[in-house]
Amino acid sequence: MLELSRNAWLAEVDAFADRRRLEKPKHRRSPLASEVRYLYGCRWPGPEGHRVMLREIGILWGRHATVPCPDVPTPVRHDLLELNATLAGCVSTYLRDDGTLGPGHEAILLSCLRKLRRHLHHLGYLASVHDAFDYYSRLFNVAELVVNDAYPFSAKT
């Protein structure tokens, strides 16, 4: 299974390189962020990739969901609680629907991940909120895995 996944990943990287070679003479110097995220983000490539990702996300989410949401500084509390609820809803839908995101969930996840990355950057500097940093880092990692599993191919393909 590892060799099959590695070969699939190498084929994806080669196809990406071929596309980039064709785009550069047309003055499109930078790849799309979604292509780079898909190619280099955490995920399992290949024909068994979706099944493996679904299982791993289920395990990680089960561990994360048992930990109570820690207290955070007042200025960011509302925003972090809202991000927590939104991401939890998207991940739960993904798991409930056998690895398929609901309509608009990919855009919601990407927006929430950008916001959460900024908050994690600031939380990482505060020694008093170590538990919150760990909690929201786990949430970020699970949500990122969901997005990387869903893009760009449909889970049902």
C-alpha positions, -999 to +999 in steps of 0.1 A: +000+000+000+029+024+008+045+018-026+012+024-044+006+056-025+041+068-031+037+061-069+005+080-069+021+110-051+050+110-076+026+110-105+007+139-090+040+159-085+050+151-121+016+162-135+019+194-114+054+201-128+042+195-164+013+220-158+037+246-143+061+242-173+031+250-197+019+279-175+052+298-171+056+308-207+021+323-204+034+345-176+016+327-148+046+326-125+030+315-093+009+283-088-025+285-073-025+283-035-049+254-036-026+234-059+004+239-036-017+231-005-030+199-021+004+187-033+023+195-001-003+194+026-007+165+050-027+138+033-024+102+021-022+100-017-033+072-039-064+050-044-067+041-007-060+077+004-096+087+012-103+056+032-070+061+052-077+098+058-113+092+069-101+066+094-073+088+107-095+119+110-120+098+129-094+087+154-079+122+158-114+137+162-124+112+187-094+121+209-099+158+204-136+158+211-131+143+246-109+172+258-129+202+272-124+235+255-098+254+276-102+290+288-085+316+267-078+354+271-109+375+270-100+396+238-100+365+216-124+342+235-155+349+214-136+345+181-119+312+192-152+298+205-169+306+172-140+290+152-142+260+175-179+255+169-177+261+131-148+238+126-164+211+148-195+213+127-176+209+094-155+180+108-186+163+122-204+166+089-174+152+071-173+122+094-211+117+094-213+118+056-185+092+051-158+118+042-179+142+021-180+179+029-213+197+029-220+225+004-197+255+010-178+237+038-145+238+020-146+276+017-157+278+054-129+255+065-102+275+045-114+308+060-115+294+095-080+278+091-066+312+081-081+329+112-071+301+135-035+302+122-033+338+132-047+331+167-023+302+172+006+325+163-004+348+191-013+321+216+021+304+211+037+334+228+016+333+259+029+308+285-003+311+305-024+295+277-005+264+270-036+241+272-054+264+248-026+264+223-025+226+224-063+223+220-065+247+191-034+232+174-051+198+174-083+214+160-063+231+133-045+198+123-078+178+121-095+205+100-065+208+077-066+171+071-103+173+062-096+200+037-067+182+022-087+150+018-115+168+001-095+188-025-095+187-054-112+153-060-146+144-048-145+118-020-169+096-040-145+093-070 
